Amino acid sequence: MKSTGIIRRVDELGRIVLPKELRDTLYIKEKDAIEILVDGEDIVLRKFARGCVFCGSEEAVFDFFDRPVCESCAHQIAEGLREGRA
């Protein structure tokens, strides 16, 4: 991990503010979901990205019956249905 040299204090409600420069650099917008992970004693924040329920891909994902599915898996499923493999 790379240090940014930015230090923020936790406020009385347990919040921290991500500096605007950092949000801009990482393309984090207001209302974006941020995932919180723990790695040993480190807290890691990253922009949340939904992945395909079948392969985990984050590319070209769309909702299908409220589940994220990528175009590649959708094509494979459609092909399986056409060939009677489903």
C-alpha positions as CSV (number, residue, x, y, z in Angstrom):
1,M,0.0,0.0,0.0
2,K,1.1,3.5,-0.7
3,S,0.9,6.3,1.9
4,T,-0.8,9.5,0.9
5,G,0.5,11.5,3.8
6,I,-3.1,12.6,4.6
7,I,-4.1,12.3,8.2
8,R,-7.7,12.8,9.4
9,R,-9.2,12.5,12.9
10,V,-12.3,10.5,13.7
11,D,-15.1,12.8,14.9
12,E,-17.4,12.2,17.9
13,L,-19.8,10.1,15.7
14,G,-17.0,7.9,14.4
15,R,-16.8,9.5,11.0
16,I,-13.8,10.5,8.9
17,V,-13.8,12.8,5.8
18,L,-12.0,11.7,2.6
19,P,-10.3,14.8,1.1
20,K,-11.8,16.1,-2.1
21,E,-8.5,15.6,-3.9
22,L,-8.5,11.9,-3.0
23,R,-12.1,11.4,-4.0
24,D,-11.5,13.1,-7.3
25,T,-8.4,11.0,-8.0
26,L,-10.3,7.8,-7.2
27,Y,-13.5,8.9,-9.0
28,I,-15.6,8.6,-5.8
29,K,-18.8,10.6,-6.0
30,E,-21.3,11.6,-3.3
31,K,-23.5,8.6,-2.5
32,D,-21.1,6.1,-3.9
33,A,-20.9,2.9,-1.8
34,I,-17.5,2.3,-0.1
35,E,-16.5,-1.2,1.0
36,I,-14.7,-1.5,4.4
37,L,-12.2,-4.4,4.7
38,V,-9.9,-5.4,7.5
39,D,-6.4,-6.7,6.6
40,G,-4.6,-7.7,9.8
41,E,-4.6,-4.4,11.8
42,D,-5.2,-2.2,8.7
43,I,-8.6,-0.8,7.7
44,V,-9.0,-0.7,3.9
45,L,-11.6,1.4,2.1
46,R,-12.4,0.8,-1.5
47,K,-15.1,1.8,-3.9
48,F,-17.7,-0.9,-4.0
49,A,-18.2,-2.7,-7.3
50,R,-20.8,-5.4,-7.8
51,G,-19.6,-8.5,-9.6
52,C,-21.4,-11.1,-11.6
53,V,-23.1,-13.8,-9.4
54,F,-21.6,-16.5,-11.7
55,C,-18.0,-15.4,-12.5
56,G,-17.4,-12.4,-10.3
57,S,-16.6,-10.1,-13.3
58,E,-17.2,-6.4,-12.8
59,E,-17.3,-5.7,-16.5
60,A,-20.6,-5.0,-18.3
61,V,-22.8,-6.1,-15.4
62,F,-26.5,-5.6,-15.4
63,D,-29.4,-6.5,-13.1
64,F,-31.3,-9.7,-14.1
65,F,-34.2,-10.4,-11.6
66,D,-32.3,-8.2,-9.0
67,R,-29.1,-10.1,-9.4
68,P,-25.9,-8.8,-11.1
69,V,-25.0,-10.8,-14.3
70,C,-22.3,-10.0,-16.8
71,E,-22.9,-10.0,-20.5
72,S,-20.5,-12.9,-21.0
73,C,-22.4,-15.2,-18.6
74,A,-25.8,-14.0,-20.0
75,H,-24.7,-15.1,-23.5
76,Q,-23.5,-18.5,-22.1
77,I,-26.8,-19.0,-20.3
78,A,-28.8,-18.1,-23.5
79,E,-26.6,-20.5,-25.6
80,G,-27.2,-23.3,-23.0
81,L,-30.9,-22.7,-23.2
82,R,-30.9,-22.8,-27.0
83,E,-28.9,-26.1,-26.9
84,G,-31.1,-27.6,-24.2
85,R,-28.3,-27.7,-21.6
86,A,-30.2,-25.8,-18.9
